[in-house]
């Protein structure tokens, strides 16, 4: 099985999960990923504080949802495991919390066995593209009870889905499958926080990855939450969403929006 996964890993083409791994100081990346990551760093000084602020936002969002009674999480585009994964944060609050991770990079799957066996509660992993909503929900329902509230995590993933692939439709389909009391957490690279840099970073990632990458404006990110109740303070720079007073956040722009919303 490990050999089959290795055969499917394309080390010559950068993948967003491995690029993020490099930005976070990880080792699970290839030369093509590092080259692409460095080009974005050259394009914008906001990228490193942005990905780190994004990671801390994930933890705060999961803790908030858990405090609201959410005990199940569907995390799409989870990426290569790093500290304070969704299941680690959720299961620190309730060891019985259930988490399903979704990613389409075989190298992430290669880490899944250790991740699943180290979890204290129920954790599962699904190899799929975020566009495959029907298949994701069908498989996730084997681990999660979709009749009870679910925390849907879309952390730095929607910029990999261009407008022509209807990212709003994907979000709506996920939310239609879960009941009232469910929550949505979104973080998204911003085109409008530091526009003098962000457009260059967007173009650099698009060229390196050979696929359209779309940074979006605040109002576009807020539109993903239409029909939901935005949790205060709404759509804000990721480091400003309910910051932990004991954890210093960057004083510079992060070019990353963050928001949490509740399904009424």
Secondary structure, DSSP 8 states (H G I E B T S, - for coil): -HHHHHHT--TTS--HHHHHHHHTT-S---HHHHHHHHHHHHH-THHHHHHHHHHHHHHHHHHHHHHTT--EEEEET--S--SS-HHHHHHHH-TT-EEEEEE--HHHHHHHHHHHHH-SSEEEEEE--TT-HHHHHHHHTTTS-TTS--EEEEES-GGGS-GGG-HHHHHHHHHHTS-TT-EEEEEEEBSSSSHHHHHHHHHHHHHHHTS----B-HHHHHHTTTTSEE-TT-SEEGGGSS--TTS---SS---EEEEEEE--
